[in-house]
Amino acid sequence: MIVDTRRLFATLLPGLRVSAVCDVGSMNGADALAFSAAAPRASVYAFEPNPLNFALMAADRALHAGNIRIVPLAASDADGEADFFLVAADYAQRDARRGMSSLYARAGEWAPAEVVRVRTARLDTFLAQRCACDARLALWIDSEGKAYEVIAGASGVAGRVLLLHVEVESAPCIGAGQKLYPQVKALLARLGFTELATDQYPSQLQFNALFVRRQLPLHLRLRVAAQLCTARLRYLAAAAVRGARGRLRRTRAWSLRGA
């Protein structure tokens, strides 16, 4: 089912009574702030290994005011260090390339301009030291090709993760050895998750998928189902409006050509 997964993730946080959210690959903290606003009682951890992005986030008063915990780590499947490949970007602007640096070395026009060493951490190691053993967790993963490794590194706390949003790829467009959508989905199935929705057709090169824990209590399953239905109706309504506007523009263009 295709919906606005970003909006649905934030909408579900308070209903599932999530107590900690990990924003993996935060870039500028904007998503972390949205999650904090949606679930103000939850602890929000914004993971950003790019030192240039991290410096800007550390100086951002809005993030501090929102009680966002900024973490200079690359979430992965091992605790240690790794090379991190920086893509050239304009850090003074809202440049999407700020979020394209990765533990993979991209090729072609996105080849790294610089390589830095960063600390890596498993999410289960990180969270074990900071969250109660009964904490309800949600993961937002935008890790530029390393989604599988991030999830594998959270396997020790997977039973407490209720909601998981992940950016995935259908072809190796970031790193030659990267795990793709079918492998990520299979890993999540083994860890007890079911796919709720995507934001595009899975045939697209890159898209987002939203997963929920399979064995939720009945009242939470009903809540999730109701929110999913609302999200689908909202998506269809927005698509209808876009279609009507497109038809109107074409009609006007034909009228002008005929005038």
NUROGU-269274 format. One record per atom (N, C-alpha, C): residue in one letter; x, y, z. Coordinates in steps of 0.001 Angstrom, whole numbers, plus 524288, in hexadecimal, padded with zeros to 5 digits. Layout:
BEGIN
aXYZ/...
***
This chain:
BEGIN
m8034E7FB5D80000/m800008000080000/m80379804E080000/i8021D808A87FCC3/i8053D80D697FC63/i80294811CD7FF70/v8058D8142480300/v803A4818928061B/v8084581C3680711/d8073B82085809B5/d80B6A823EE80B88/d80DA18217081082/t811BB81E4680FE0/t813CE81B4E8144C/t8164281ED58186E/r818718232D816B7/r81AD0826D181A6E/r816AA828D581E43/r8124E82A8181C2C/r80E1C82C9681F7C/r80BB882848822E3/l80B0B823A08209E/l808A881F5D8238F/l80C2D81DB282814/f8114A81D828273B/f814EE81C2982B6B/f8143881FD383011/a8144D824EE82F02/a813C6828BE8333F/a80E728284B835E5/t80A5A82742832D8/t80512826CE834FF/t8049582222838AE/l8076681DED83783/l806F48192983AA3/l80A0B8195E83FBD/l80DE781CBD84015/l8114981CD4844B6/l80E3F81D65849D9/p80ACD8214F84A5A/p8081F821D084F6E/p8044781D678507A/g801A281B8684C5D/g7FDDE8175084D1D/g800608123E84EE1/l8052D8114984D2D/l8080B80C9E84ED3/l80B0F80D83853DE/r80A9A81236855FD/r80D29813B485AE3/r81317812AC85AA9/v8156A8144E85652/v81B0B8139F85599/v81DF58171C8596D/s821EC814F485BF2/s824D6817F385FE0/s82A3D819A985E08/a82C238177B859A5/a8312E8192985787/a831288186E851A2/v8330181C6C84ED5/v8334B81C4C84925/v838F381D2D8478A/c83AE7819EF843F6/c8401981AAE841BB/c83F7C81CA083C26/d841738214E83B1E/d841878238D835E0/d846FC82296833B0/v8479781E7F8308E/v84CB581CC482EA7/v84DCB81F3482954/g851D48227982919/g852F38257282465/g84FD582A778245F/s8504882D718288A/s84CCE831DD82989/s84DB683679825E0/m852818375B82436/m8543183B93820BE/m853C3840EF8234C/n84EE9842B882469/n84E42847E8826B9/n84A8C847FE82B67/g848848437F82CF2/g845208433A8317E/g83F73844948308D/a83DFA845BF82BAE/a838908475482A9D/a834B8842F882BEF/d835EF83E2F82A67/d83273839D282BA8/d8324C838DE83188/a836CC8394383412/a836F483883839B7/a8335883C5B83C7F/l833528413383ABA/l82FD68452083D09/l82A1C843B283C32/a828D9841A78378B/a823748400D83682/a821D383B9283A0F/f82565837F483B14/f824208338A83E7D/f8237F8356384425/s826B783910845C0/s8264B83B2784B06/s8212383E0484BC4/a81F7C840DC847BC/a81A768439D8480C/a815E783FC98483C/a8165983B7084551/a81224837948452D/a811D08347C84A3F/a816588337084C9C/a81687830568516C/a81A06833228555B/p8182783751857BA/p81B7883A9785B14/p81DB4837D985FDC/r81B6F833868616D/r81D7F830B3865F4/r821D782CDD86479/a822A882C1485F75/a826948285485DAE/a82BF982AD185D79/s82FF5827AC85E77/s835558295585D9A/s8368D828AC857D0/v838D882CA785563/v83A1382C6B84FD2/v83FF882CE484F25/y84250828F184CAB/y847EF828CD84BB3/y848DA829A6845D9/a84BC482DBA84480/a84CE382EFC83F13/a8527E82D6F83DD7/f853248293A83ADE/f85856827348397C/f85A35829DD8347A/e85EC082C66834BF/e860F282EFF83020/e866E382E9983038/p8691E82AF782D0C/p86ECD82A3582D1C/p871D582E39829ED/n86F3D830D882633/n871EA834CF8230C/n87384839538269D/p8789283A4282761/p87A3783E4682B29/p8786A843C5829B6/l877AE844D1824AF/l875E9849FE8230F/l8702A84AC98246F/n86CF7846D082378/n8677D8471582515/n867078474182B05/f86A208440E82DA7/f869D6843D68335A/f86B1184924835CB/a86F0884BE1833BF/a8707485100835E5/a86BEE854D583564/l86936854AE830FA/l864C18582D8303C/l86049856B8833E3/m85F6C851AF83495/m85B4C84FF883821/m85C8A8516783DC3/a86179850DE83F3D/a863008520F844A3/a86238857CD845E6/a8625B85B21841D7/a861A6860BE842A4/a85C0586281841CA/d8589385EE2840A2/d853288602B83F57/d84FF3860A684461/r84E378656284588/r84B488664B84A5B/r846118637384A60/a843B4862C9845C5/a83EAA8601E8458B/a83F2885A7484749/l8436A857F0845E0/l844308528584781/l844F68522684D5F/h847DD855C284F92/h8489C855C18553D/h8437B856F48580A/a8408885AAA855ED/a83B7F85BFD85850/a837B285770857FB/g8382E85449853D1/g834CC84FBE8532D/g836BC84AFC85619/n83AEC84B9E85919/n83D228476985C44/n83ED2842BE858E5/i840EE843F485438/i842F183FE0850CA/i8487683E768528C/r8496D8398385345/r84EA1837A5854BB/r851B48367B84FBF/i85594839B084E98/i8588783943849BA/i85D238359684A9E/v85D93831A18474D/v8615982D6484821/v8651482D1684372/p86A3082DF48443C/p86DEF82DDA83FE3/p86FDA8285E83E99/l86C33824E183D6B/l86D7581F7783C51/l86ADC81DB483744/a86D54819F683499/a86AE18174983030/a868A08122C83235/a8637F811AE83236/a8611A80CC2833DD/a862778088882FE4/s863FB80401831D5/s8659A7FFC482E69/s864EC7FA9B83150/d8679B7F67982F6A/d867267F15A831F3/d86BDF7F0128354C/a86F2D7F40083664/a873CB7F318839A1/a875287F80D83C9D/d8772E7F76884144/d8793D7FBC684455/d87F057FC6C842F5/g8807D801148412C/g885F2801D683FB4/g886BF806D083CA4/e889AC8066A83859/e88ABC80ADD834F3/e88A698091C82F47/a8898980CE682BCE/a8894780BA98263A/a88A5E8109682317/d88BD280FDB81E2B/d88C518144881A93/d886EB816378191E/f8866C81B5D818E4/f8817D81DCF81763/f882B582167812C9/f87FC1820CC80E8A/f881098234E8099A/f87D8482810808C4/l87FEA82CAF808E8/l87D0F831968089B/l87C4083341802F2/v877578340A80186/v875EE836297FC6A/v8761B83C1D7FCBD/a8783D83E9F7F8C8/a878848445B7F8C2/a87308846A97F8F0/a8723A84A847FC5A/a86D1784CF07FD01/a86DC3852837FEEC/d869A9855957FE3A/d8699A85AF180034/d8670185AE080591/y86A2685B4D80997/y8681685ADD80EE4/y865A685FEC810D9/a865DC8640580DB3/a86353868EC80F1C/a85DB48691880D1A/q85C248652180A0B/q856FD8650A807A6/q854298600080924/r84F3B85FB680791/r84C3385AE58083C/r84D678575180395/d852158554080381/d854188522E7FF2F/d8534584C628005C/a85050849AA7FCF6/a84F3A844237FDDA/a85431840DD7FDFF/r8585B842B37FB84/r85D4383FC57FB88/r85FAA83F71800FA/r85DE6842B880491/r85FBC84254809FC/r85E5B83D1180C5B/g85A5683A9280A4B/g858A78358A80C63/g85A75830E580935/m85E08831AB80581/m85FA982D6A8020B/m864D182AE680390/s8678D82D0880765/s86C5F82A948093C/s86B068255B80BC5/s86EC1821A980BA1/s86D6381C5780D18/s872258194180EE3/l87117814DA81163/l8752D8110681278/l876D180E2D80D7A/y873D380EF28093F/y8755280D1A80410/y877CB811978010F/a87B998105F7FDBE/a87DE98143E7FA3B/a87ABD8143E7F533/r877BF818567F45E/r874BF818C27EF89/r878728196A7EAE4/a8765C8186B7E63D/a8796D818F37E17A/a8773781D5B7DE19/g879F381E957D9E0/g87816822697D61F/g877E0827E27D859/e873AD82AA67D728/e87345830167D8DE/e872C8830A37DEC2/w8717B82C607E175/w8710182C907E724/w875C882A367E9D6/a87A0E829B77E70B/a87EDB827A77E95D/a8808482B177EDED/p882B7828C67F204/p883F182BD07F6C0/p8880E82FFE7F5C7/a88721834837F83E/a88AF2838C27F811/a88EE0838407FC7E/e88D6E8354C8007F/e890C8834B780514/e88F4382FBF807F5/v892FD82D7480AA6/v891F9828D380DDC/v8939282A0F81378/v890108290181735/v89142829EA81CB6/v8902F824E981FBC/r892AF8244B8242B/r8919A81FE68279A/r88D4F8217382B66/v8897881E1482C1C/v8853381F2382FB9/v8847681A7C83354/r8821381B6A837B7/r880B58173F83B53/r87BA6814AE83986/t87B7C80F83839F9/t876C380C98838AE/t8749E80A0F83D9E/a86F8F8090583D98/a86D2B8069E84237/a8687980361840A1/r867C87FF0284349/r862F37FC06842DD/r85EB87FEDE845FD/l85A097FF17843E9/l855D2801A5846C8/l854747FEAD84BBE/d854ED7F97884BAB/d853927F6A285077/d857817F7C6854CE/t85C817F8748536B/t860627FA0485753/t85F3E7FF7285967/f85E348030D855DA/f85D388087A8574E/f85868808F085ACC/l85425806728593B/l84F3C8070D85C0F/l84F398041E8613F/a8522C7FFE28619D/a8525B7FCE88667E/a854688003686AFB/q857B080408869B5/q859FF8075E86DB3/q856AB80C2986F00/r8528280CFF86C01/r84F98811DF86C88/r849B68113786D57/c847AC80CAB86C34/c8420680BE586C83/c840BE807878705A/a83C4580808872D2/a83A74803ED8765D/a839707FEF687349/c8399E7FA8B875E9/c8390A7F58487347/c8339B7F4C7870F5/d82FCC7F7E5872AB/d82A867F78187082/d8292C7FC1F86CFC/a82D217FF0D86B3F/a82C2E8039D867EB/a829D4801F4862B4/r8261C8050C860D4/r823C28041C85BA8/r826B78076E857B5/l828D8804E1853B6/l82C76807748502E/l82A258082184AB5/a82C0680C26847FC/a82ACE80CF584274/a82FDD80E8F83FBE/l830B880C8B83B0E/l8357780DA48381D/l8341E81034832EB/w836D28146C831C3/w8366B8172682CBC/w83BD8816BE82A41/i83C4D813E7825E8/i8416781288823C2/i841F8814B881E3A/d8459B8186081DA7/d846EC81AA18188F/d84CE381AB081847/s84F278162481724/s854C381550817F3/s857CD81485812E3/e855A38164080E90/e8586A8164580990/e85AF2811058084D/g8579080D1C807AF/g8595380801805F6/g85A8B8041F80A41/k85A85805D580F20/k85C028026D8137B/k85761800D4816E8/a852B4800DD814B4/a84E137FFA4817D6/a84E6B7FA3881A41/y850157F66681735/y850577F0FF8192B/y853E27F0AC81DED/e8586F7F32A81D9B/e85C2B7F2FD821DD/e85A1F7F5BE826BC/v8575E7FA1D82608/v8551E7FCE482A79/v851217F96782D49/i84DD97F6CD82A3C/i849DD7F36182C86/i84C667EEB282F39/a8505D7EC6A82CB6/a853267E80C82F2D/a855947E9B983456/g857727EE8C8349C/g859BD7F09683960/g855C37F1F083D90/a850BC7F1A983C3C/a84C8D7F28D84015/a849E17ED7D8419D/s84BFB7E90D83FE3/s849517E412840BD/s848A87E2C884689/g84C3F7E4AD849CA/g84BDA7E39D84F5C/g8475D7E65185211/v845457EA6D84FAA/v840C17ED2E851E8/v83C067ECE084E4E/a83C547E99D84A3A/a838277E96F8464E/a832D67E82D848B1/g832C87E50F84CD8/g82DD07E3B084F49/g82B0F7E846851CC/r82DED7EC86852BA/r82B8E7F13485514/r82A777F57C85114/v82C047F48E84C2A/v82AF07F85A84800/v825717F761845F2/l8221E7FB5284645/l81CBC7FACC84475/l81BFD7FCD183EF2/l81F428009583D63/l81E788034283867/l823CC80452835F9/l8243180371830D5/l8293A8041B82E3C/l8285280631828BA/h82ABD80A9B82790/h82A6580D2082267/h82FCC80CFB82006/v8303A80B1681B30/v8356580A42818F2/v8358480BCD8132E/e839B480E84811AD/e83AA580FA680C2D/e83D8180AFB809D3/v83B82809128056D/v83DBE8046D802F1/v83E838056C7FD1F/e841A0802047FAB5/e842AE802647F524/e8415A7FD2F7F288/s83FB77FD6E7ED9A/s83E6F7F8B37EAA2/s842F27F6FF7E72B/a847087FA2E7E6C5/a84BB87F8ED7E3CB/a850577FB757E698/p855147F9677E5EE/p859A37FB727E8CD/p85B89800B37E6A6/c858C0804DC7E7F4/c859F580A0F7E5E5/c85D9980D277E974/i85ED380B1E7EE0F/i8623A80DE67F1C2/i8676B80B0E7F262/g86742805EC7F371/g86BF4802C17F3E9/g86B187FD7F7F153/a86F1B7FB7A7EEC3/a86E837F69C7EBD5/a86CD77F2167EF53/g86E7D7F2097F434/g86D417EDAF7F7A1/g868937EE8D7FB23/q8659B7F2B97FA3D/q8616B7F3FF7FDE4/q85CF87F0117FDA3/k85A707EF3F8021C/k855D07EBF980266/k8511A7EF2280076/l84DAA7EC837FD87/l8494C7EF227FB02/l8441F7EE087FDD2/y83FF87F06D7FBDB/y83AD27F0257FE48/y8391D7EA947FF9E/p839807E6BC7FC10/p837C17E1727FD8A/p83AB97DF3E80231/q83FC27E0568028E/q842DF7DE5C806EE/q8417E7E12580C05/v8409C7E64480BA6/v83F007E93C81046/v839B17E74E81236/k8361F7E68680E9E/k830DE7E4B88100A/k831127DF3F8126E/a8345F7DBD381045/a834D67D68B8125F/a837287D69B817DC/l83B107D9EE818BD/l83D567DA6681DF9/l839407DC46821DE/l8363E7E01F8206A/l8323C7E228823EE/l82E047DE10824FE/a82CC17DAEE82117/a828F47D6B8821F8/a82B097D2D782600/r830147D18D825A8/r8326B7CDEB82972/r832777D04682EEB/l832B87D57182F3F/l832D97D81A83455/l82D607D9418366D/g8294E7D7B183382/g823FF7D82D83587/g820F37DCE2833AE/f8226A7DF0B82F1A/f81FB07E3A582D11/f81CA57E24D82822/t8189D7E55C82723/t815A77E4FA82250/t815707EA5A81FC4/e815827EA7081A9D/e815707EF6D817D2/e80FF97F1C3817E9/l80FB67F6B38195C/l80ABC7F974819B3/l809977FC5E814AC/a80D7F7FF1181285/a80CA38024C80DDE/a811E0803FF80BA5/t811C7805E5806D5/t816458087B80474/t8146B80DCD80275/d818338113980128/d816A98165C7FF28/d816F3816AA7F936/q81901812857F6B4/q819178120E7F109/q818B380C457EFB2/y8180980B2C7EA9C/y81805805B67E908/y81D6E803627E9DF/p81DC67FE887EBB1/p822DF7FC1A7ECB0/p826457FB6A7E7D6/s8242F7FC6C7E33B/s8275A7FC457DE7E/s82ACE8011B7DDF4/q829C3805287E111/q82CF5809DD7E0E1/q8326E808B87E2F5/l8363880BC87E125/l83B9F80ADA7E2AD/l83C6780B827E88C/q839E880F7A7EAD2/q83A6A8108F7F069/q835238125A7F281/f833A9810517F6FE/f82E9D811B77F94D/f82ECF8108B7FF1F/n82AB1811E5801DC/n82A46811018077A/n8263080CD5808A0/a827448099E80C85/a823998058C80E2D/a822CB805E881410/l81DFC80528815B4/l81C8C8057C81B3B/l81AF88001481D20/f81D677FE5F82161/f81C647F9368239F/f81A687F9D482938/v817467F60F82AD7/v8152B7F60D83026/v815F37F0A083279/r816727F063837A0/r817277EB4E83A2F/r812567E7EA83944/r8134E7E309837D6/r80F0C7DF878364B/r80B817DE3F83ADC/q80DB07DD5583F71/q80A9A7DB9A843E5/q809647E02384796/l806457E3BA845C4/l804727E7F38491B/l7FF767E64184BE6/p7FE677E86B85088/p7F94D7E77585302/p7F4DD7E93084F63/l7F05A7E6CB85012/l7EBF37E7C584C8C/l7EA917ED8584C3E/h7EA6F7F03E850B7/h7E8C87F5B885096/h7ECAA7F90F84D8A/l7F1B77F79084DA0/l7F5897FA8484A95/l7F5297F927844CD/r7F4027F4408438E/r7F3427F2C983E0F/r7EEAE7F5BC83BB7/l7EA877F64B83EBB/l7E5F47F93283CD9/l7E74C7FEF583C0B/r7EA678011A83F92/r7EC008068E83F18/r7EF538076483A32/v7F2F3803CD8394F/v7F6488042B834AE/v7F303803AE82FBB/a7EF568000D82FA6/a7EBFD7FF4B82B13/a7E8C88042D829E2/a7E6C1806A782DF4/a7E3A380B6882D2E/a7E70380FCD82B04/q7EBB48107982D18/q7EF378149282B2E/q7F0F28137882597/l7F1D780E7D82452/l7F35280D1281F00/l7EEE980E4E81B2F/c7EA2080D2381CA9/c7E59F80E5481954/c7E5358143081860/t7E5E68174281C86/t7E5B781CF481BFE/t7EA0C81EE481860/a7EEBE81CB681909/a7F32A81E47815C7/a7F22D81CF78100E/r7EFCD8187480F05/r7EEB9816F28099A/r7EAA381A8D8072D/l7E69381BCF80A14/l7E29781F5F8080F/l7E4EC824C280702/r7E85A8268680A72/r7EAF082B90809B4/r7EE5882B7C804CC/y7F11E8272980405/y7F473826AF7FF65/y7F12B826B97FA68/l7ECE0823D57FA61/l7E988823A17F5C0/l7E713828F17F4A4/a7E57D82BBE7F8BF/a7E334830EE7F806/a7E732834B37F5B4/a7EBFD834817F7BE/a7F01D837E87F5B3/a7F154836957F004/a7F162831857EEB8/a7F26282FE77E954/a7EE0F831D27E5B9/a7E933831A37E793/a7E4CB8337B7E46F/a7E5388395B7E36B/v7E6C983C497E76D/v7E76F841F07E6C6/v7EBC4843187E2D7/r7F02D8403B7E34A/r7F473841097DF8C/r7F2B583FC07DA01/g7EFB083B8A7D972/g7EDC283A1C7D44C/g7EA2083E3A7D205/a7E6A8840587D55C/a7E305844637D389/a7E5F18494E7D1E5/r7E9EF84AC87D4E5/r7ED0084F627D387/r7EFF784E967CE6D/g7F1FB849C77CDA0/g7F4BE8489A7C8C8/g7F11D848EB7C41A/r7EC59846D77C4A4/r7E892847177C05A/r7E70884CB47BF37/l7E68984FDC7C35F/l7E51E855597C2A8/l7E967858427BFBB/r7EE65857347C11E/r7F2BE859C37BE61/r7F2E18583A7B8A6/r7F1DC8533D7B77E/r7F1E48517D7B20D/r7ED67853F87AEFF/t7E8CF8545F7B190/t7E453856C47AEFA/t7E57485C797ADB2/r7E7D185F457B158/r7E92C864BE7B068/r7ED248653F7AC08/a7F104861A77ABEE/a7F4F7861D77A7CE/a7F281860F17A280/w7EEEC85D2A7A21E/w7EC4585C2E79D1F/w7E90D860EB79B7B/s7E6738637379F5C/s7E34B8680A79E23/s7E6A086C7279C10/l7EB3486D4079E64/l7EEA88716779C94/l7F0C48705379724/r7F1E186B5E795F8/r7F3D786A13790CB/r7EF9286AD378CA5/g7EAAA869DF78E46/g7E65A86A6778A85/g7E47187000789CF/a7E6188737778D72/a7E41A878DE78D36/a7E68487BE7788AE/
***
